[in-house]
């Protein structure tokens, strides 16, 4: 017997195409969903048989997943093994239901049992990597948050067959605990040519090099974030990024030489936004006075004709300025002049620039719409607004916001 239309729940009378679109809005916007009966997409499949059939048959609901083990584990037995095996089953399920679409996965295992020898076999990695390798051509976005000794081999293994990878993010989860000394002692990781040619977004929180036998241009790379890398490694990679639009470079207590102004400048013709930071590791890594290499020298290596937004966060002073505080920090004004760029956003989160150096940058940027400066920069607000008639937003950083600890 067929039910009349008025005997069907109103919500089930909505066309399937519209219901599927509504399901998409149940997923988190800014992060990958965790497999849970309390959230989409699994929650949707438990409401009724009709929604279960519809949700399982909607591939776009299953294209992103976060697999996270947040507990501290001492060995590979018991809870950890069970947890990881469930992740294998979950990822296989997501892979099946997302067909034929590409997938995005975030593996977040901040703590794992210590390895006394370097990882050289896939069997020593969490079992989820078997699924990643088996489905190499299915990945669009991969994010790996692992301890360094797992990360090295996991990163290398993931690159081998990921021919369609668009976005890659890796994070050494031991750095916040031990600082970068551990990462430096194990050496940088290597970006392979094949994967470099497919990426449009790359985020790396560990030292990195791009030095295969034949380095190819990263012709699709538009967003790049490098933290804990050295200036030389950063510049070597930037030389191969001709279409880069968004750049984040964060250095921590850097002591190596940054660069020299004697060589030719590097042209990044499409770069529009540049975040540059040089800070300490936080309160547990603070010294009486943070002195290091002069990060401003990095700007002398660059020419950025289309730069629109520059954001500086600097709590470490160069040794020359430390010995002679009267030396002006003119690296930014020289970059603006050399590049002949017109900034619309400028943030100077530092106490290392004199008011005269800041004012010079403002005079070179008459089209500014957003400006952030320290509240004690001795610049008159009214004078700034008269100098910048297009200014729409002015932010004054307090001493705590400027920060001396470099803590994120």
N, C-alpha and C positions, 0 to 999 in steps of 0.2 A: 504494500500500500504506500502511495506517495504522499508525503506531508504537504499540506497547503503552505503557501508562502507565509501566511500569518502565523503558522505554527513554528516557524524557525526563528531562533533568537535574532533580534535586529542586527547585532554585531556580525552575525554570519551571513547576512544579506548583502554586506558590503562586497563589491567585486574583489576578487583575489588580488588583482594588480594593485588596487588601492591599499588593501590590507598589508601586502608585502612592502609597499613603500612606507607605511606607518611603522612596520617592524624595524625598518632601517633606522628610524629616529629613536628607537629604544636602546641602541648601542651607544656606548660612551663616545664623546666627540674627540677628546684630546688624549686618549690613551687606549691601549688594547684591552679588550674585555677578558676577564678571567673566567674560566669554566666554573659556573656556579648555578645551582637551582634558584638562587635569589636574584639573578640578573640575566638579561638577554645575552645570547640567543637561547640558552637552554631553558630559561624560565618560560619563554613563549611556547616551547614545545610541550610543556606540561599542563597547559590550560585546558585543552580539550583535544579530541582526536583530529578535528578539522584544522586547528591551529598547528598541531604537531605535523600533520602532513604538509601544510603550507610552509611552515618554517624550515622543515628539513629540505623541502624542494625549492628554497630560495637561496641560491649559492652565495649571494653577497653578504648574507648574515654570518658566514663561516670563514671569511677571508682574513680575519685578524684574531690573534689569541695571545694572551700573556700566560706563560707557564713559570710560576714563581715558587721557590722554596726558601722561605725566610728564616727557618729555624737553624740554630747552630748545630752542626752535626760533627761528630768525632770520627765516625767510620762509615763504611758503605753497607752496613747491615740494618735490619729492622725498618724503622720508619722511613729512612731516606730511600732505601731500595724500593719500598712499596710506593712511595711518593713519585719516584722517577718512572717506575713502570706505568703508573697511572697517567703520567704525562705522555708517554709513548702512545698509549691507547687514545688519549685525547687528540694528539696531533694527527694520528692516522684518521680519526673520525673527521676532524676538521678538513683534512686534505681531501677526503672522499666527498664530503658534502659541498665543498667549495668548487668542485669541478664544474666547468672548465676554467674558472677564474684563477689568477695568481694569488698567492697568499702572503701574509705578513705575520711574523712570529717574533716574540720577545722572550728570550730565555734569561731569567733573572735568578741566578743561584749565587748570592753574595758570599756565602761561606760553603766550602766543600772540604772533605778530608785532605789533609796535607799529602802531597806526593813527594817522596824522597828522591825520585829520579825524574828526569825530563819525560814529558808525555810523548810517546813515540807511536802508540797504537790507538786506533779508534776505540778499542775495548776499554781503555783507561778513562775515556771521557764518559760523561753521563749518557745513558742509552738513547736519549732523545736525538743524538747526533746521527744515529743510524737512519732515522726517518728523514733528517735533513739531507743527508747524502743521497738516499734513495730517490728523493724528489727534487734533485738539484735544479731542474728547469722550471719548478713550480713557484719559486720564491720571488716576490717583488720587494719585500722589505724584511731585513733580518737585523735584530738587535741582540747582542750578546753582552750580558753583565755577569762576569765570572772572575774568580781569582786568576792571577796572572799565569800560573803554570798550566792551568786549563785553557786559558784564553789563547795562548800562543798557537797551540795545535788546532783548537776549535776554529779560530779565525782562518788559518791556512786551509783547513779541510773544507770549510764552508765555501771558500772562493773557487774551488776546483771545478764545480759543475753548475754554478749559479749563473747561467748564461743570460738570464733575464732580470737579474737583480738591479733594482732602481735605487734603493736606499740601503745603506749599511751603517750601523752604529755599534761600536764596541767600547766597553767600559771595564777597566781593571778595578774590581771591587775592593782590592787590598790597599789601594792608594790612600783613601781617606783614613785608613788605620795606621799605615806605616810611612806615609809620605812617598815621594817619588823615588827615594833612594833604592827601594826594592825594584822598581820598574827599570831604573837605569842600570842596575847591576845585571839584569837579565838581558839587556840589549833591546833595541827597538824591534817592532814587528814590521813585516814587509808587505806592502801593497802590490799585488800581482797585476801584470799588464792587462790580462783578459778582463778582470773585474773592474779595473780602473776605466775601461772604455765604455762600460754600461751604466755606471753610476751617475745619478743627478744630484744625490745628497750623500755626504760622508761625514760622520761624526766619530772622532777617535779620542778617547781619554786614556792615552798611553803613548809613549814615544813611538814614532812611526818613520819609516823610510820608504821612498819609492825609487828603487834602484835595480830593476831587472836588467838583463843584458841589452834589451832594446826598449827603452822607455817610450811609450806612445802618449800622445796628447789625450787628456781627459776631456774629450770633446763634448760631453754631456753634463759635466760636473758644474752645478750652479750654486750649491750650498756646501760650504766646508767649515767644519768646526774641529780645531785641534787644541787639545789640552795636554800638558805635560811633555810635549815635543820640544825639541831645541830649535832655535832660530834658523840654523843652517838646514835642518831637515825640512822645516816649514817652507823656506825659500826654494829648496830643491823641488818640492811638490808643486808650489805655486807656479813655477816655470812651465808646468804642463797643464795649466788650467786656464785656457784662453777665454772661456765664456763664463767664468766665475762671477756671480752677482752678490753673494752674501758670504762674508768671511768672519769667523770668530777665532782669535788666537789668544789663548790664556797660558801665560808662563808663570811658574811658581818658583820663587827664590832662585832666580837664574843667575849663575855666576860665570858661564862661558861667554866668550866674545860674541857679540851680536852680529856685527858686520862692519863694512867699511864704505865710506862714501866715494872712494876713488874709482870704483867700477861703474859700468853702465847701469842705469836704473831699469827695473823690470816693469813692463807695461801690462796692466790688467785693465783692458779697455771697457769692460762691462761691469766692473765692480761698483755696486751702489751703496752697500752697507758694510761697515767695518767695525767690529768690536775688538779692541785691543786691551788686554789686562796683564798686569805684572804684580802679583801679590804673594804673600806668604801662605802657609798651609792652614793657619788658624791659630788659636790661642796656645795650643800645645807645641807649636813650632815657631813661636815668636822669639826673637832675640831682643836685646836692649834697643837696638836701632837697625831696621832692615836696610842693609846696603848691598847692592849687587851690580850686575852689568847694566848699562844704560839701554833700556829697551827702545828708547826713541831712535837709536841708530837704525833700527829695522825700517823705520819710515823713510830713511834716506835711500833705501834700496828700491823704492816703489814709485810708480807714476800711475795715478788713478784719475783720469780725466772725467769720468762719469760718477765720481763719488758724491753721494747725497747725504749719507748719514755716517758720522764718526762718533764712537763711544769709547772713551778712555777711562779705565779704572786702574790706578797705579798707587800702590802703597810702598813700593820699594824705590829708593832713590839711587841714582847712579853714583859711583864712587867720586867722579869728578865734581858733581854738584854737592856731594856730601862734604868734600874738602873745601869747596868754595860755593856756598849757598847763593851767591850773587850771580852765578852763571845762569843766563836765561834758558828756559826749556823751549827752544824755537823749532823743534822738529815738526810740529804740526803745521805751524804757519808756513814753513818752508815746503811741506808737502802740498799744501793748498796752492801756493804760488807756482811750484814746479808743475803741478798737474793742471793748473788753470781750471779747477773744479768749482762748483757752486753748491755749498752745503745748505741743506734745508733742516737738518737735525744735527745737533752737536751736544755732547755730554762730556764734561770734564770732571770726573769724579776723582779728584786728586788734590793734595795740598802741595804738590811739587812744582806747580806752575805759578809764576809771579803774576800779579794783576796786569802788568804791562804785557806779558806774553799772552795772557788770555784776551786782553783787549785787542791785540794785533790780530788774533784769530777771528774775533768778531768783526773787525773792520774789513777783513777779507771775505766775510760771509754775510753780505747784506740781505740775502734772501732767506735767512733762518726763520723757521716757523716754530721750532722747539729748541730750547736751550736749558741745559742743566749744569749748574756750577755750585761749588761749595758756598755755604752761607757766609763764611768768613773770608771770602775772596777779595774783600775791599773794593768791590765794584758796585757803584750806585745803581739801584734798580731802575730809577727814572732815566739815568744816563744810558743804560743798556737798551731800554725801550725806545728812546729817541734815536739811538744808533741803528736799531733794527726795526723799521716800521712794519715789516711783515710778521713780526713775532706774535705767535698765538698762545704759546705756553712757555712759562718760565718756572723751572724747578730749582729750589735752593736746597742743597744737601746739608744736613746737619753733620757734625763731627762724627757721630756714630755711623751715619750712612756712608760717609766717605770711607771710614774704616781704616784701622791700622793692622788688623789681623788677617785681612784677605779672606775672611770666611764667607763662603757662598750661602 
